[in-house]
Amino acid sequence: MDRRDFLERLAALGLAGAAALVEAERLFASAREATDSEAGMPEMKRLRSAREGSKQTISAALYPHLVAVRGGDAIKGVVRRFDEGMTAIGGIGRFVPRGSVVAIKPNIGWDVTPDRAANANPLLVARIAQAALEAGAKKVYVFDHSCDEWKACYRNSGIEKAARDAGATMAPANAQAYYQTVEIKGGKALSEAKVHELALESDVLINVPVLKSHGGAGMTAALKNLMGLVWDRGAFHARGLDSAIAEIGLAVRPDLTVLDAGQVMLTGGPRGNASSRYAALGMLMISTDMVAVDAAAAKAYGRDAAAFPYIGKAATLGLGSPDLERMDIRRISF
């Protein structure tokens, strides 16, 4: 993005949107310092392998802690952003073993169409499901405990059709029978929670939040998206929303988080309305660390991680790190 285009977008977005765009630029500032040759050969610079016969073992510590990708159309460009990001973090096969059962948990909370950006991008959900199946997954499920009527949410979000077309199975989450009681060791706001069985029994859990505003928590991203795994969401609000958002991570830790920050709802979340304002950031973040994802998401949203108490609380619980300055981040722009 050149300076003229950058300034024009600032003027069009308004104060909140401009702040988000400025912080997104800062998040990607060091990406412009890399040469094309450096960007094209991460494995040569980063990976060391130990061969045991015909097998190759690569330490997870040698991959980037977080991958942040920016480029393309805010909505339609999400497939390329995902593909580029997954290549940088080691490929989907690093997380999805052959013959495994995969559960994908996008945000499908609201009975609104994809243009509202209240739910995860259906193109992204479909691509993740397709990639998991290509890696050899035996079965891929997609589900969420929707806030609006679940069948309407699944249908009108566009996720149901996209996921099924990709070969995934849409699973219901609308009845208490689908949930199992889990003790939350170390929790203070939550001592236990009823968690969806797919989150507990699948071999791989992939968290697919959408970045947007939220009236209670301030921002929805990786940690907040886990509320859709829980039967009694009311307990989160009654016992302290920020603490509960952090503590549910003690019970359920996704193997991978893929954050959709393409078309970002800046106001009116989590459902959005006719007056909601948006920023077309065209970004996506991938990590095994939800706290790191949320810290980067906060920056892209135009705020600091400290503005959202649940991020610091989750870090204190040992669920990840919000310290982006000391983190190995792979930035990709196209």
N, C-alpha and C positions, 0 to 999 in steps of 0.2 A: 504494500500500500504506500503510495507516494504522499508527500506532505499535503498537497492540495486536496487529494481525495480524503485524507485523514481529517483535515479541517472542515471539509464539507460535511462529512459524516458527523462530526462533533456538533455542528450547528443544527443538523436535522434531528438529533436524538434528544435534545433537551438536557437538563442538568444531570439527572440520574443516569441517562444513557451515555452521556459524555464521560461521566466518571468511570463507568464500566469499560468504555472503549479505551480510555487512557490507561487504566490498570491492565487491561489485556495487552496493550502495547508494551507496558513495562514487563509483563510476564514473559513476553516473547523478545525482549530487547536483545538478549544475548544470542538469539537464533541467527541474527544477521551477521554476527561475528564469525560464524562457521563458514568455511569454504564449501563449494559444491562437492569437492572430492571428499572432504571430511563427512559431509552429510550422507554420502553415498556408500560409505564402507564402515558402518558402526561395528560390525562383527570383528573386523580386522583390528580395530582400535580397542575393543572392549572385552572380547570373549577369549578366555583361555579354556582349553579342554583337556581332559584326562581320558585317554583311550584304554578301554578294557576289552580286548578282543575286538569284536565288531561294534561294541557299544561306545557311545560318547556321553560323558556326564559333564554337564555345564552347571556351575554353581549359580543359583538364583541371585546371589549377591553381585554377580558380574553384569546383570542387566540394569537398565535405568530403574530408579525408584519410582519415577513418574514419567509418563510420556504425555506431552501436550501438543496437539496438532491443530493447525489453523489453516483454512483455505477453502476455496470453492464456495458455491452457493450455501447460504445459511441452513437450508433444509435439504436440498437434493445432494449437496456435497458430502453428506454424512457418511456415505458408504466408502468413499475414498479416504476420508479422515480415519475411519475405523481400520481399513486395510493397511494404511501407512503406519498407524499407531501400533497395531498388533505385530507388524513386522519388526518394529523397533524394540518391542518388549519381549520378543522371542517367539512369536507365533502362537496361534490358538492351540496348537498341539502341546505346548508347554503346560497348559492348564486343563486340557480335555483329553484324557487317556482314551484309547480305543476301547469300545465296549461299555463306556461309562454312561450313566444317566445324568443329564444336565438340566438344571432348573434355572430359568432366566426370569428375573424379577424386575420388570420395568415399572415405571410409574404409569398405571392405568386407572387412576383414581377418579377420573371425571368424565361425565357424559358430554364431551365437547369434541369438535372436529380437530384434526391435526394442526390447522392453521392457528389455533388458539395457543399452542405450545404449552398446554397444561399437563399433557402426558408425554411420555417418551416418543421420539420420532419412530413411526412404524417401519420406515426404511432401515433404521439402525437395528431394531429388534429382529427384523427378518434376516439381515446380514449376519448377525451374531448367531442366530439359529442355524443358518446355512453353513457358516464356517465351522460350527461345532459338529454338525453332521458330516461335513467333508473331512474333519479330523478323525472320524470314526466313532462318534457318539452313537450309542444304541438307541437312545430316546432323548428328545428335547422337549421339555415342558415350559410353557410361558404362563404366568399367573400374577395376580395382585389382589389384595383385599380392597376392592374399590370403595370409595366413599358414596358415590351415586349408585344407582341401580346397576348391578354388575354386568348384566347382559348388554345393556345399552352402552356402558363404558367400553366393554370389549369390542363391540361392533363399531360405534361411532368414532372411537379413537383411531380406527384404521388398523389397529394392532392385530386383531383377531384374523382378519383376512390375510394380512401380510405374513404373519407367523405361520398360518396354515399353508399358504402358498410355498413357504420356504421348507415345509416338511415338519414343522413343530406341532405339538398338541397343546391346545389351550386348556388349562386346568381351572376348575372353579375354586373359589376361596370364600364363598358366601355363607358357609354353615360352620358352626362351632365344631362339628364332627371332624373337620379337616385339620384340627389343631391339637397339639400335644403340649402338656404343661412342662415347662423347662425351668429348673432352678437357676437363678442368676446369682452366681457366687461373686461376692464383692459389691453387689448392688445395694444402694441405700433407698433410692426412690422406688426401685422395683426389686422385690425378692424373688419373684417368679413371673412368668408370662406364658400365655398359650401361643405357640409358634406353629405356623403352617407346616404340615408334615413334609412337604417337598423340600423346604429349607433344611430340614433335619436329616432326611433320608437319601436325598440325591447325592451322587458322587461329587458333583461340581455345582456350585451356586454362583451365578453371575448377576451382579447388582447393576441395574441400568437406570439410574436416576436422570431426571431432567433438571437443569438449573433454572430456578425461577424464584420469585418472591413468595413469602409466606407470612400471613397476618400474625401468627403466633410466634414462630421461630425466627422470623426475619428472612430466612433463606432456606429453600429446599435444595438439597444436593445428596451426597452419598449416604451419610448417617441418617438423615431424616427419611430417606426412602425405605429404610428398614421397618418403619411403622406399618408398612403394607404387608409385613409378614406376621403381624400380631392380631389376635382376635379382638382384644379389648383396648382399642386406641384411647378410649375415654380415660383409662388409668394414667396414661401419659400426661394428659392435661391436669388431672386431679392431683397428681403427686409431684408435679414439677416438670414441665415439658423439656427443658434443656437437660436436666439430669437423666430423665427417662430416655431421651434420644441417645445420649451417650451410653447408658447402661445396657441397652438392648444389644449393643455390639459385644457385650460380654457373653451373650448367649448364642449369637449368630454372627459368624465372620465369613463374608463372601470370599470365594477364592479369587475373584477378580471384580473390579468396579470399572464400568465404562460410562462416563458422564457425558451426556448430551448437552452441549452449550452452544448449539447452533443459533436458533431463534430463542432469545432469552426474554422471558416475561419479567419486566422490572417492577411493575405495580399491579395490584389487584389479585395477587396469588393467594391461595394455590389454584383456584379454579379459573381465575381470569374473568374479565367482563368486557363489555364494549368499549370501556374507557381505558383498559390496560395499555401500558406503553411497553415497547419492545426494543431490544438491541440485537441486530443481526451480527453476532460475533463470529459465527462460523467456526466454532471451536469444539474440540473433543478432548477429554482427558482419560487416561487409562493407568491404573495402578492396582496393586494388591493392598494398598494402604488407604483406607477410607478417610482417615484424618488428613493425609497429604492431599487427597483429592479435594476435600472440603476447603482446605486452606487455599489451594489454587483457585477453586471455584469462587471463594470470597473475593479474591483479588480480581478475577474476571468480572465479578459482579460490581466491582467498584468500591469494595470495602476491605478492611483488614480482618484476618481470622478472629482477632480479639473481639470484634463486633458481634460475634455469634458464640455465646458462652458454651454451647454444647461441644464446640470443637476443642476448646481447652479442657473441658471435663473429660472428653474421650481420650485426649492425650495423657491426662493424669492417670487414667485407668490402664494405660499401657496399650491402647488400641492403635497407636500410630504416632506419627510426628507431624506437626504443623510448620516446622522450621524449613521453609523452602530455600532459604539462603545456604543451608548446609546440605542440601539434598542433590542427588544426581538426577537431574531432569534432562530428558531428551526433548528438545523443541524442534518441531517440524513445521515449516511453512511452505505452502505452494500456491 
